[in-house]
Amino acid sequence: MNRAVLWQLQPEQVEVDIWCREELAQREGPATELDEMWSYVGKKAAPRWLWHAIDHHSGKVLAYVFGRRKDEVFLQLQALLAPFGIRRFYTDGWGTYQRHLAPEKHAVGKVHTQKIESKHINLRTRIKRLVRRTLCFSKTTTMHDLVIGLFLNRYEFGVAI
């Protein structure tokens, strides 16, 4: 807000809308933060990516997929998000997002992805397989996806499998 300009205006020239955060979120519609997280299976030459989406307002995980850092894997995540009716996507500058998300629904920048980046830190702290420098790693993609998937289902979705 430019306070210098505000002080020069007459009261009849100023219009203010005050919204409760929940009302504003409902008015804007569903929004999500998307990001991908790197880990590896067996050796660092075999990267494995966790792609996930969280609700921008609540921080709850909406969906996740595992795979390479390729467009096809993002399209799988996008298909999982379709039933939510997302109207706004917040991402980093990775090209996949810019190729597959409509520009009017897509905002790029770290300022809107702080919750998902915080989620990355929490996951790396709680799941040793996601730490970049560790002796604990998965030897197969099946075990890698199962361990992380079970953790996400238990602590994010509340589903004890």
Buried (B, 14 or more C-beta within 10 A) or exposed (E): EEEEEEEEEEEEEEEEEEEEEEEEBEEEEBBBBBBBBEBBBEEEEBEBBBBBBBBBBEBEBBBBBBBEBEBEBBEBBBEBBEEEEBEBBBBBEBEBBEEBBEEEEBBBEEEBBEBBEEBBEEBBEEBEBBBEEEEEBBEEBEEBBBBBBEBBBEBBEEEEE
